[in-house]
Amino acid sequence: MRIVFIGTGAFARSHAESVLRLGHTIVGFWGSNPARNAQFAELTGAKPDHSPLDLVDGDRADALYIVVPPFAHDG
């Protein structure tokens, strides 16, 4: 399964580790923190996208994980 992520913090990294252990591929991600993005890229081998909308453009992914802090849930 090809998966993309929105969010690159600690919880996102934890989910990504599980996804990778299950044999799936992370094909892209978007996050607002450059330092966390670099860590997420190192962990997953994926490259960051310029916009969250780029992640769902076309058919490159089978699933989308949205892993953002509670304050970001409503917008």
BAZALUM-630801 format. One record per residue: residue number from 1; residue in three letters; x negated, y negated, z of N, C-alpha, C in turn. Coordinates in Angstrom, 1 decimal, always signed. Example, Ala and Ser with C-alpha at 12.3 -4.5 7.8 and 13.67 -1.06 7.14 Angstrom:
BEGIN
[1; Ala; [-13.2; +5.7; +7.8]; [-12.3; +4.5; +7.8]; [-13.2; +3.3; +7.8]]
[2; Ser; [-12.8; +2.2; +7.1]; [-13.7; +1.1; +7.1]; [-12.9; +0.0; +7.9]]
//
This chain:
BEGIN
[1; Met; [-0.9; +1.2; +0.0]; [+0.0; +0.0; +0.0]; [-0.9; -1.2; +0.0]]
[2; Arg; [-0.5; -2.2; -0.8]; [-1.3; -3.5; -0.8]; [-0.5; -4.5; +0.0]]
[3; Ile; [-1.2; -5.1; +1.0]; [-0.6; -6.0; +2.0]; [-1.3; -7.3; +2.0]]
[4; Val; [-0.5; -8.4; +2.2]; [-1.0; -9.7; +2.4]; [-0.6; -10.2; +3.8]]
[5; Phe; [-1.4; -11.2; +4.4]; [-1.1; -11.7; +5.7]; [-1.0; -13.2; +5.7]]
[6; Ile; [-0.1; -13.7; +6.5]; [+0.0; -15.1; +6.9]; [-0.4; -15.1; +8.3]]
[7; Gly; [-1.5; -15.8; +8.6]; [-2.0; -15.8; +10.0]; [-3.3; -15.0; +10.1]]
[8; Thr; [-4.3; -15.6; +10.8]; [-5.6; -14.9; +10.9]; [-6.1; -14.9; +12.3]]
[9; Gly; [-5.3; -15.2; +13.3]; [-5.7; -15.2; +14.7]; [-5.9; -13.8; +15.2]]
[10; Ala; [-6.0; -13.7; +16.5]; [-6.3; -12.4; +17.2]; [-5.3; -11.4; +17.0]]
[11; Phe; [-4.0; -11.7; +17.0]; [-3.0; -10.7; +16.8]; [-3.0; -10.2; +15.3]]
[12; Ala; [-3.2; -11.2; +14.4]; [-3.3; -10.8; +13.0]; [-4.5; -9.8; +12.8]]
[13; Arg; [-5.6; -10.1; +13.4]; [-6.7; -9.2; +13.2]; [-6.4; -7.8; +13.8]]
[14; Ser; [-5.7; -7.8; +14.9]; [-5.4; -6.5; +15.5]; [-4.5; -5.7; +14.5]]
[15; His; [-3.5; -6.4; +14.0]; [-2.6; -5.7; +13.0]; [-3.4; -5.3; +11.8]]
[16; Ala; [-4.3; -6.1; +11.3]; [-5.1; -5.8; +10.1]; [-5.9; -4.6; +10.4]]
[17; Glu; [-6.5; -4.5; +11.5]; [-7.3; -3.3; +11.9]; [-6.4; -2.0; +11.8]]
[18; Ser; [-5.2; -2.1; +12.3]; [-4.3; -0.9; +12.2]; [-4.0; -0.6; +10.8]]
[19; Val; [-3.7; -1.6; +10.0]; [-3.3; -1.4; +8.6]; [-4.5; -0.8; +7.8]]
[20; Leu; [-5.7; -1.2; +8.1]; [-6.9; -0.6; +7.4]; [-7.1; +0.8; +7.9]]
[21; Arg; [-6.9; +1.1; +9.2]; [-7.1; +2.4; +9.7]; [-6.1; +3.4; +9.0]]
[22; Leu; [-4.9; +2.9; +8.7]; [-3.9; +3.7; +8.0]; [-4.2; +3.9; +6.6]]
[23; Gly; [-5.2; +3.3; +6.1]; [-5.6; +3.5; +4.7]; [-5.0; +2.5; +3.7]]
[24; His; [-4.4; +1.5; +4.1]; [-3.8; +0.5; +3.2]; [-4.9; -0.6; +2.9]]
[25; Thr; [-4.6; -1.4; +1.9]; [-5.5; -2.4; +1.5]; [-4.9; -3.8; +1.7]]
[26; Ile; [-5.7; -4.7; +2.3]; [-5.3; -6.1; +2.5]; [-5.9; -6.8; +1.3]]
[27; Val; [-5.0; -7.4; +0.4]; [-5.4; -8.0; -0.8]; [-5.4; -9.5; -0.8]]
[28; Gly; [-5.0; -10.1; +0.3]; [-5.0; -11.6; +0.4]; [-4.5; -12.0; +1.7]]
[29; Phe; [-4.8; -13.3; +2.1]; [-4.3; -13.9; +3.3]; [-4.3; -15.4; +3.2]]
[30; Trp; [-3.6; -16.0; +4.2]; [-3.7; -17.4; +4.3]; [-3.6; -17.7; +5.8]]
[31; Gly; [-4.5; -18.6; +6.3]; [-4.5; -19.1; +7.7]; [-4.9; -20.5; +7.7]]
[32; Ser; [-4.6; -21.2; +8.8]; [-4.8; -22.6; +8.9]; [-6.2; -23.0; +9.5]]
[33; Asn; [-6.9; -21.9; +10.1]; [-8.1; -22.2; +10.8]; [-9.3; -21.6; +10.0]]
[34; Pro; [-10.2; -22.4; +9.5]; [-11.3; -21.9; +8.6]; [-12.2; -20.9; +9.3]]
[35; Ala; [-12.5; -21.1; +10.6]; [-13.3; -20.2; +11.3]; [-12.7; -18.8; +11.4]]
[36; Arg; [-11.4; -18.8; +11.7]; [-10.7; -17.5; +11.8]; [-10.5; -16.9; +10.5]]
[37; Asn; [-10.3; -17.7; +9.4]; [-10.2; -17.2; +8.1]; [-11.5; -16.4; +7.7]]
[38; Ala; [-12.7; -17.0; +8.1]; [-13.9; -16.3; +7.8]; [-14.0; -15.0; +8.5]]
[39; Gln; [-13.6; -14.9; +9.7]; [-13.6; -13.7; +10.5]; [-12.7; -12.6; +9.8]]
[40; Phe; [-11.5; -13.1; +9.4]; [-10.5; -12.2; +8.8]; [-11.0; -11.7; +7.5]]
[41; Ala; [-11.7; -12.6; +6.7]; [-12.3; -12.1; +5.4]; [-13.3; -11.1; +5.6]]
[42; Glu; [-14.2; -11.3; +6.7]; [-15.2; -10.3; +7.0]; [-14.6; -8.9; +7.4]]
[43; Leu; [-13.6; -9.0; +8.2]; [-12.9; -7.8; +8.6]; [-12.3; -7.0; +7.5]]
[44; Thr; [-11.6; -7.7; +6.6]; [-10.7; -7.1; +5.6]; [-11.3; -7.0; +4.2]]
[45; Gly; [-12.3; -7.8; +3.9]; [-12.8; -7.8; +2.6]; [-12.0; -8.6; +1.6]]
[46; Ala; [-10.9; -9.2; +2.1]; [-10.0; -10.0; +1.3]; [-10.4; -11.4; +1.2]]
[47; Lys; [-9.9; -12.2; +0.3]; [-10.3; -13.6; +0.1]; [-9.0; -14.4; +0.5]]
[48; Pro; [-9.3; -15.6; +1.1]; [-8.1; -16.4; +1.5]; [-7.5; -17.1; +0.2]]
[49; Asp; [-6.2; -17.3; +0.3]; [-5.5; -18.0; -0.7]; [-5.3; -19.5; -0.3]]
[50; His; [-5.0; -20.3; -1.3]; [-4.9; -21.7; -1.1]; [-3.6; -22.1; -0.4]]
[51; Ser; [-2.6; -21.3; -0.6]; [-1.2; -21.6; -0.1]; [-0.6; -20.3; +0.3]]
[52; Pro; [+0.3; -20.3; +1.3]; [+1.1; -19.1; +1.7]; [+1.9; -18.6; +0.5]]
[53; Leu; [+2.4; -19.6; -0.3]; [+3.2; -19.2; -1.5]; [+2.5; -18.4; -2.5]]
[54; Asp; [+1.2; -18.7; -2.6]; [+0.3; -17.9; -3.5]; [+0.4; -16.4; -3.2]]
[55; Leu; [+0.5; -16.1; -1.9]; [+0.5; -14.7; -1.5]; [+1.7; -13.9; -2.1]]
[56; Val; [+2.8; -14.5; -2.3]; [+4.0; -13.8; -2.8]; [+4.3; -14.1; -4.3]]
[57; Asp; [+3.4; -14.7; -4.9]; [+3.6; -15.0; -6.4]; [+3.2; -13.8; -7.2]]
[58; Gly; [+4.1; -13.3; -7.9]; [+3.8; -12.1; -8.7]; [+4.0; -10.8; -8.0]]
[59; Asp; [+3.3; -9.8; -8.4]; [+3.5; -8.4; -7.8]; [+2.3; -7.8; -7.3]]
[60; Arg; [+1.4; -8.7; -6.7]; [+0.1; -8.1; -6.3]; [+0.2; -7.4; -4.9]]
[61; Ala; [+1.3; -7.7; -4.2]; [+1.4; -7.1; -2.8]; [+2.7; -6.3; -2.7]]
[62; Asp; [+2.6; -5.3; -1.9]; [+3.8; -4.5; -1.6]; [+4.5; -4.9; -0.3]]
[63; Ala; [+3.7; -5.6; +0.6]; [+4.3; -6.0; +1.9]; [+3.6; -7.3; +2.3]]
[64; Leu; [+4.3; -8.1; +3.2]; [+3.7; -9.3; +3.7]; [+3.9; -9.3; +5.2]]
[65; Tyr; [+2.8; -9.5; +5.9]; [+2.8; -9.6; +7.4]; [+2.8; -11.1; +7.7]]
[66; Ile; [+3.6; -11.5; +8.6]; [+3.6; -12.9; +9.1]; [+3.3; -12.8; +10.5]]
[67; Val; [+2.1; -13.2; +10.9]; [+1.6; -13.1; +12.3]; [+1.2; -14.5; +12.7]]
[68; Val; [+2.1; -15.3; +13.2]; [+1.8; -16.7; +13.7]; [+2.3; -16.8; +15.1]]
[69; Pro; [+1.7; -17.8; +15.8]; [+2.1; -18.0; +17.2]; [+3.5; -18.5; +17.4]]
[70; Pro; [+4.1; -18.3; +18.5]; [+5.5; -18.6; +18.7]; [+5.9; -20.0; +18.4]]
[71; Phe; [+5.1; -21.0; +18.6]; [+5.4; -22.4; +18.3]; [+5.6; -22.6; +16.7]]
[72; Ala; [+5.1; -21.7; +15.9]; [+5.2; -21.8; +14.5]; [+6.4; -21.0; +13.9]]
[73; His; [+7.1; -20.3; +14.7]; [+8.2; -19.5; +14.2]; [+9.4; -20.2; +13.6]]
[74; Asp; [+9.6; -21.4; +13.9]; [+10.8; -22.1; +13.4]; [+10.5; -23.1; +12.3]]
[75; Gly; [+9.4; -22.9; +11.6]; [+9.3; -23.9; +10.5]; [+8.2; -23.5; +9.6]]
//
